[in-house]
Amino acid sequence: MHSVAVGRWGGFVFVHLTPVHAPPLADAVGDVVERLAHYPLDELVGGRRFSYDVAANWKVIAENYNECYHCGPVHPELSRLVPAFAGGGGDLDWDAGVPHREGAWTFTTTGTTTRRTFPDLDPDERVRHKGELVYPNLFVSCSADHVAAFMLWPQAVDRTRIVCDLLFAADEVASPTFDPDDAADLWELVNRQDWAICESVQRGMSSRAYSQGWFAPMEDPSLDIRRWLLPRLGEPT
Ligand SMILES: [Fe+2]
């Protein structure tokens, strides 16, 4: 039997395989706790699950989540929902949430839904979208009525299993009229667009001609997975 460190935040269970080196979970999750404090993450339930096997290193996928340089050309439908994405999103105040086009307020095919907004959101959060990467392997994308949670499970140096759960208020899921397709159809489309370019990046990195990647304009040091990961590679395991 081996001991592991276990902690919980937002309904997610975090495991550290070497408890003696495990930082407090609050330190690991960091400011995300505050930024997503109004979303009832630990009360939500699953309404739809997607699983993907992606032929890319997990860090490529995390890096892709942390920049929107690709959004305009790769996500035309999403960019019609969030016009600022068409220009790369570099001018957005991401911590304040991403604004939708006029009349839209959630990540669905129409930009609206019949589901209610989460009750404790502030006025901005009721019409905006927030995305957070909790290192090393959790993405949390929050709309006002649902949350898309992605977990990355590295399978090999060039292959990652991704589980995407669409989470909703329990009473919405219990409703006889519950239908998550409006959100699921958009996420499925956007996800597959993202995984395709991550696989393309992986193929490019595998070329003998490859020497290094390039930072996208919005990839400041706080969003750079290498700066997060490198100090940790020196720790005993
Ligand atoms: Fe993307």
Residues whose N, C-alpha, C, O or C-beta is under 5 A from the ligand:
A	BS01	LIG	N64 D194
